[in-house]
Amino acid sequence: MKKPIIYHADDDEGMRFIVKHTFDKLIPEFRPFQFKSGEDLEKRFLHDLKQGTLPTGIIVDHLMQPGITGLDFIKNYSNHLPIIMASSSEIRDEALKHGAAAYISKPFDVYDFSSLVKDTFGKR
């Protein structure tokens, strides 16, 4: 049986490592695909949307860089699948208002993160 796929975008290489390690050790029932920019994530998401092969969910950082931000991604695509926003900035309320399924502040405890992933994406 194939593992459900979770897309994860973060412009910080260290955070991508932590998230991948957390999936490998604490939530192996999901398979993460990682992206280093919102643009890379959006490109893959739109391709998969067109093909009808969307992942189970998305974890997106606030991605404060040129191109699409995490908040833009939530505004544009949260109607297609659940999205968790992970951010160190004070945008929790705005992210939830625009459709984020959940929010976690960075830096986060990996056990809290794994529970949030299971709770959010296990509902499907």
C-alpha positions in Angstrom: 0.0 0.0 0.0 1.3 3.4 -0.9 1.9 5.9 1.9 -0.1 9.1 1.7 2.0 12.0 0.4 2.5 15.3 2.3 4.0 18.3 0.5 6.2 20.4 2.7 7.7 23.8 1.6 10.2 25.7 3.6 12.9 28.1 2.4 15.1 27.0 5.4 17.2 23.9 4.6 17.6 23.2 8.4 13.8 23.1 8.9 13.4 20.9 5.8 15.9 18.5 7.4 14.0 18.5 10.8 10.7 17.9 9.1 12.0 15.1 7.0 13.6 13.5 10.0 10.4 13.8 12.0 8.4 12.1 9.3 11.0 9.3 9.1 11.1 8.7 12.8 7.7 9.7 14.3 5.2 9.7 11.4 6.4 7.1 8.9 2.8 6.5 7.8 3.2 9.6 5.6 5.7 10.3 2.9 7.0 13.9 2.6 7.9 15.6 -0.7 9.9 18.7 0.1 10.2 22.0 -1.8 12.6 24.9 -1.1 10.3 27.6 -2.4 6.6 28.5 -2.8 7.1 28.7 -6.5 8.4 25.1 -6.7 5.5 23.9 -4.5 2.9 25.8 -6.6 4.3 24.4 -9.8 4.0 20.8 -8.6 0.6 21.4 -7.0 -0.9 22.8 -10.2 0.5 19.9 -12.2 -1.0 17.4 -9.8 -4.3 19.3 -9.6 -4.5 19.0 -13.4 -3.6 15.3 -13.3 -6.0 14.6 -10.4 -3.2 13.3 -8.2 -3.2 15.7 -5.3 -1.3 14.8 -2.1 -3.1 14.2 1.2 -2.1 17.6 2.6 0.4 20.4 2.6 2.7 21.9 5.3 3.8 25.3 4.3 6.1 27.8 5.9 5.3 31.5 5.7 7.9 31.6 2.9 8.7 35.3 3.2 10.6 35.5 -0.1 9.9 36.5 -3.7 7.2 34.5 -5.4 4.2 33.0 -3.8 4.1 33.2 0.0 2.7 30.5 2.3 -0.3 32.8 3.1 -0.9 33.3 -0.6 -0.8 29.6 -1.1 -3.4 29.1 1.6 -5.7 31.8 0.2 -5.5 30.3 -3.3 -5.6 26.6 -2.7 -6.9 25.7 0.8 -10.2 24.7 -0.8 -8.5 21.7 -2.4 -6.9 20.1 0.6 -5.9 20.7 4.2 -2.9 23.0 4.7 -0.9 23.4 7.9 0.9 26.8 8.3 4.2 26.7 10.2 5.6 30.1 10.9 7.6 32.1 13.4 5.7 35.3 12.6 2.5 36.5 14.0 0.2 35.5 11.2 -1.7 32.7 12.9 -5.1 34.4 12.9 -4.7 35.5 9.3 -3.7 32.0 8.1 -6.6 30.4 9.9 -9.0 33.1 8.6 -8.0 32.4 5.0 -8.4 28.6 5.2 -5.4 27.0 6.9 -6.6 23.7 8.6 -4.1 24.2 11.4 -1.2 26.4 12.5 2.0 25.7 14.4 4.5 28.2 15.7 8.2 27.8 14.8 10.3 26.6 16.3 8.1 23.7 17.2 8.4 20.6 19.3 8.7 17.6 16.9 6.2 15.6 19.0 3.6 18.4 18.9 4.3 18.7 15.2 3.8 14.9 14.6 0.5 14.9 16.6 -0.7 17.9 14.6 0.1 16.2 11.3 -1.7 13.0 12.3 -4.7 14.9 13.6 -5.0 17.1 10.6 -4.2 14.7 7.7 -5.6 11.6 9.4 -9.2 13.0 9.1 -9.4 12.4 5.4 
